Amino acid sequence: MKGQQAVMSQKLKQTQDISIGDNLRKLRNHAKLTQEQVVAQLQLRNCSISRSAYSQIESGTYNIRISELVALAEIFRTDYNTIFNGLTYEK
């Protein structure tokens, strides 16, 4: 269990050229949720996050925690492939 907690506190760093923010915004809009509603759902799942921080996730300037990513997949009722859809890494 302790190892799982360590993994859950890790962050996924979003670089300038790769961001899941646009995909999360599309998923939120498709779910007809406001940022405030998403943050409330995250907080119910024990993710301590503000609306400002969530806004930064969508803009690609916040390093999202894995626990937040897991919770967002649940909130949007989607899988990780959808969250990462269309993203490629170019050197």
N, C-alpha and C positions, 0 to 999 in steps of 0.2 A: 504494500500500500504506500509506503514511504517513497518508493521509486516512482510510483504513478504520480504522487503529488509533485515530485521534482520535475517530471515531464510536463505536468499541467502548468507549472509556473514559468516555463521557458517561453521565449518570445520568438515570433517569426519576423525577421527584419524585412521590411518592404524597401526595395531600392527604388531610385528615381525611375528606372526603366521598367520595373515590374511592380504592379500594385493590384491587389484584389479589391481595392476600394470601389472601382466602377461596378464590378460584379455585385458587390454587397449592396450598393445603392440601387441597382436594378432589381435585385431580389427584394429589398425593402419596399420599393415602389410597387412591385408586383403583388406583394402581400398587403398593400395599402396600409402600411404602418408609417408613423412619423418616427423621427430619430428618438424623440422622448419615449415613445412606446417601446421601441427596441431596447433602449437603455433600461426601462422599467423591467422588461422581461429578462435582460441580462442580470440585473440586480436580484431578481427572484431566484436566479440560478447561481447566486453567490459570486457573481463577477462584479467587483467594485469598480465601476466605471462611470464617468460623467458624460453628459450629452456632448460637451466640448471634445472629450477624448474620442467618443464615437464618431463625431464629425471628422476628426483627424484621421480615423481609420478609413473612412470613405474617401478622404482626399489623398490618402497614401502617405501621410506624414507621421503616422503613429505606428510603432512596432506592436502589432497585435499579439496578444498572449494566446497560446494554444488553447487554454481553457475558454477564452472568449470565442475562438474560432469554432470549437465544439458546440458551445451554446448557440452561436449564430446559426449553425447548420440545423440545430433543433428548432430554433425560433422560425426560421424560414422554411422548415420541412424540406430540406434539400440534402444533397450529398456533396462531398468535397470536390468531386469532379466538376460539378456545376459552379462551385465557388471559384475554382481555378480555371474555368473554361476560357480558352482563347489566350492564355498566358504562355509565352515562350521566353526562353532565356537565350540571349544573343551575346556573344563575347565581343 
